[in-house]
Amino acid sequence: MDAARYLVRPERWEGLPLPWGEVFGREAPLAVEIGFGNGEFLAEASVRQRDWNWVGFETSLTCVAKAGRKLALAGARHVRLALVDGRFGLRELFPDESVHQVFLHFPCPWPKRSHADRRVVEPGFVQTLAAVLVPGGGFRLVTDVFSYAEEAGEHLRGAGFRVEGPAELPEGGPGSRYEAKWRRQGRPIWALQAARGPKGSTLRIAEGAMPHVRIGRSIALEDGRRVVGLKEAWPGGAFVVKEAYGSPDGRVVLLRAFATDGGFEQQYFITVVPDGEGALVKLDGATVPFRTPAVKRSVAAVGAALEGR
Ligand SMILES: C[S@@+](CC[C@H](N)C(=O)[O-])C[C@H]1O[C@@H](n2cnc3c(N)ncnc32)[C@H](O)[C@@H]1O
């Protein structure tokens, strides 16, 4: 699969934010695209501007595969794709003042109020932008939804960005699938350009260290089944243990868990393996999640529950 050449798995790195110079094998200005879809813009822009390092975020695996093919066909080299929510990725994977430009083209508008937390541009995202962009660094939004662009402009101005637009873009958008689709339908396209003003700050929550808990007794599948349903919720997040599985020899227990940190959701496995007279509770290597507070709390809580505390 072509995408494998471009894929970066940031959750597997010990140290976050990522050392992008090491990831790319060279230091260069960083550009980020959130929601790259089938990758038309990334393929074209990264070949046109070869002296930049390009990072794309997507939540759809199909898009990652399609974009990988486009990038390979275009001969793109300095691009990395991450299957990660771009709001989380931008905040957690880039140090302050390290990104030159962020692009967002035709984000899903999520017009219903009850879905507002799924929109990419919201005050938390703007705070992240103000922290990770270099002084004067830019954010470009292109959308067919005028109200989305207008609201984005308000958030950005509120955070001290210099904003131009939204202005109608009669031609010359990102050249992406959605641009082509909306232009075929005759919809107006809107562009908004913002440049960072004062530096912002943001709270990063993911850390590199793998949490683990040692417990003083051996564990069987029955013990694992007893922690199914274990859950905690607090203002910043929550976790729940969903299912328990055992290895054929009964020595290893696997727990499927779900965690959310401020709306960033992850599914993963916690494994309980024999360790001398006792057992070790840790994240399973097959589904390494970002080590967020909710993930770490889930491992600690499973350890405590199995220990009988
Ligand atoms: C309407 S499509 C636009 C795709 C592409 N930019 C284009 O112009 O053709 C929106 C894309 O954003 C992706 N997406 C939605 N929310 C995202 C998020 N939080 N982080 C990264 N990608 C996201 C979706 O999977 C989808 O591919």
The ligand as a MOL file (V3000), in Angstrom:
LIG
                    3D

  0  0  0     0  0            999 V3000
M  V30 BEGIN CTAB
M  V30 COUNTS 27 29 0 0 0
M  V30 BEGIN ATOM
M  V30 1 C -15.8160 17.2700 3.2020 0
M  V30 2 S -14.3630 16.3560 3.2640 0 CHG=1
M  V30 3 C -13.1790 17.4000 2.4250 0
M  V30 4 C -11.9670 16.6420 1.9610 0
M  V30 5 C -10.9130 17.4650 1.2120 0
M  V30 6 N -10.3190 18.4820 2.0500 0
M  V30 7 C -11.4950 18.0820 -0.0230 0
M  V30 8 O -11.5190 19.3210 -0.0980 0
M  V30 9 O -11.8900 17.3260 -0.9210 0 CHG=-1
M  V30 10 C -13.8690 16.5380 4.9570 0
M  V30 11 C -12.7570 15.5820 5.3380 0
M  V30 12 O -12.2940 15.8980 6.6440 0
M  V30 13 C -12.0710 14.7010 7.3670 0
M  V30 14 N -12.1890 15.0690 8.7850 0
M  V30 15 C -13.3070 15.4030 9.4760 0
M  V30 16 N -13.0100 15.7550 10.7360 0
M  V30 17 C -11.6520 15.6450 10.8460 0
M  V30 18 C -10.7390 15.8720 11.9040 0
M  V30 19 N -11.1560 16.2850 13.1250 0
M  V30 20 N -9.4220 15.6470 11.6850 0
M  V30 21 C -8.9830 15.2170 10.4850 0
M  V30 22 N -9.8190 14.9900 9.4330 0
M  V30 23 C -11.1170 15.2110 9.6190 0
M  V30 24 C -13.1220 13.7380 6.8590 0
M  V30 25 O -12.7480 12.3860 7.0410 0
M  V30 26 C -13.1880 14.1220 5.3730 0
M  V30 27 O -12.3020 13.3630 4.5930 0
M  V30 END ATOM
M  V30 BEGIN BOND
M  V30 1 1 1 2
M  V30 2 1 2 3
M  V30 3 1 2 10
M  V30 4 1 3 4
M  V30 5 1 4 5
M  V30 6 1 5 6
M  V30 7 1 5 7
M  V30 8 2 7 8
M  V30 9 1 7 9
M  V30 10 1 10 11
M  V30 11 1 11 12
M  V30 12 1 11 26
M  V30 13 1 12 13
M  V30 14 1 13 14
M  V30 15 1 13 24
M  V30 16 1 14 15
M  V30 17 1 14 23
M  V30 18 2 15 16
M  V30 19 1 16 17
M  V30 20 1 17 18
M  V30 21 2 17 23
M  V30 22 1 18 19
M  V30 23 2 18 20
M  V30 24 1 20 21
M  V30 25 2 21 22
M  V30 26 1 22 23
M  V30 27 1 24 25
M  V30 28 1 24 26
M  V30 29 1 26 27
M  V30 END BOND
M  V30 END CTAB
M  END
